[in-house]
Amino acid sequence: MVVLISGTGSNMAALTEAAKDPSYGAEIVAVGTDREGTRGVEVADAAGIPTFVVPFRSFSDRSAWDAAMSDRIAEHEPDLVVSAGFMRILGPAVIGRHQAVNIHPALLPSFPGAHAVRDALAHGVRVTGTTIHFLDEGVDSGPIIDQVAVPVEDGDDESSLHERIKVVERRMLVDTVGRLAREGWTIDGRHVRFGRTDTKESR
């Protein structure tokens, strides 16, 4: 898998640790980012994982950046792309070429977008959580693989709630990516099932 990050790479580090066990079934072949100087790239470099940077601001428009990102991903021939704390929307050049999953800090379809934790608090929900889903060309709209609920506590602010979500999300990401690698998957409409069949949507 290729893991895409935009910051500290804590989810990537958790995947790296899990992948040290041969029975996990997945290997990180590269870590990519959209910005220079991220802590996550330093962590990947220290672990001996190849890294690449496709700076968004180096391109004239989003489609040019998306095409360049798709090409850099393809150099590593991954079976799966994992968007783990990656803060750019991946467009048709990536989605149409690479199977990709994303982790999102809310129970989709509620609260899509970049401010999911803030939006959930503002709405006054008593339960939120985290979702891992396949990417499509919408915003946090692809088929859902798994979800875990996280209660909203009295006195929560965006930071405290997000920190609790991150703990759950990291565990779910590691478990789900491992299962996808070991068992494969089938997508039937909006339904994702672990295990391979003979359909063209199985991996």
Disulfide bonds with the S-S distance in Angstrom:
none
